[in-house]
Amino acid sequence: GAGVSQSPRYKVAKRGQDVALRCDPISGHVSLFWYQQALGQGPEFLTYFQNEAQLDKSGLPSDRFFAERPEGSVSTLKIQRTQQEDSAVYLCASSLAVPSSGSRNEQFFGPGTRLTVL
Amino acid sequence: GQNIDQPTEMTATEGAIVQINCTYQTSGFNGLFWYQQHAGEAPTFLSYNVLDGLEEKGRFSSFLSRSKGYSYLLLKELQMKDSASYLCAVRVQSGGSYIPTFGRGTSLIVHP
């Protein structure tokens, strides 16, 4: 069956360029998360959507980062004026339900977009 | 914020048993997950604990002690394909949301 897909898989940008990363979650999944993963590190939380509502953006590192999910399905993470420290793998994950107390509701991850800023 | 600690790297022999520990300090605890991540691939779900005790699933088991802020993942009958990074993630309540927060991962190397 179809899992979470992300595009592009690889992106090379020159410092100062804007980039847009796309995530297609599993159909029907309510929750969508974006994470940033540096080499040898665990995923760092960026932002969370419940349907089209962005309920938590506390992990976005600066105002250059912006995410949207306008129709509650596909999501886009946009990074403006990219910097070298933005180089990382950007992971998208979706889960079926709204996370609630005691429910498993595990995350399904996409393959990630590897962003390299030169 | 949350503080999740796990060893950076472990090595083990094919056929052996290995235990990967995870300690955490957090408020609003709402469950602990283990994920497996092969190099260059997406994390995949292994286990979930929300109550104290041991959850067994095939060769993999996971244990949780909430009072101690401690979990471990136990892998039995190790196979070469088990070489991967193992991520401990704690789900915490943040406002009205529940957000899984990941540790840095433990890189497991299985050798013949």
Boltz contact constraints between the chains, C-beta under 6 A:
constraints:
  - contact:
      token1: [A, 41]
      token2: [B, 104]
      max_distance: 6.0
  - contact:
      token1: [A, 42]
      token2: [B, 87]
      max_distance: 6.0
  - contact:
      token1: [A, 42]
      token2: [B, 102]
      max_distance: 6.0
  - contact:
      token1: [A, 42]
      token2: [B, 103]
      max_distance: 6.0
  - contact:
      token1: [A, 42]
      token2: [B, 104]
      max_distance: 6.0
  - contact:
      token1: [A, 42]
      token2: [B, 105]
      max_distance: 6.0
  - contact:
      token1: [A, 43]
      token2: [B, 102]
      max_distance: 6.0
  - contact:
      token1: [A, 45]
      token2: [B, 99]
      max_distance: 6.0
  - contact:
      token1: [A, 48]
      token2: [B, 97]
      max_distance: 6.0
  - contact:
      token1: [A, 48]
      token2: [B, 99]
      max_distance: 6.0
  - contact:
      token1: [A, 55]
      token2: [B, 97]
      max_distance: 6.0
  - contact:
      token1: [A, 56]
      token2: [B, 97]
      max_distance: 6.0
  - contact:
      token1: [A, 99]
      token2: [B, 98]
      max_distance: 6.0
  - contact:
      token1: [A, 101]
      token2: [B, 30]
      max_distance: 6.0
  - contact:
      token1: [A, 102]
      token2: [B, 50]
      max_distance: 6.0
  - contact:
      token1: [A, 104]
      token2: [B, 48]
      max_distance: 6.0
  - contact:
      token1: [A, 106]
      token2: [B, 45]
      max_distance: 6.0
  - contact:
      token1: [A, 109]
      token2: [B, 42]
      max_distance: 6.0
  - contact:
      token1: [A, 109]
      token2: [B, 43]
      max_distance: 6.0
  - contact:
      token1: [A, 110]
      token2: [B, 42]
      max_distance: 6.0
  - contact:
      token1: [A, 111]
      token2: [B, 42]
      max_distance: 6.0
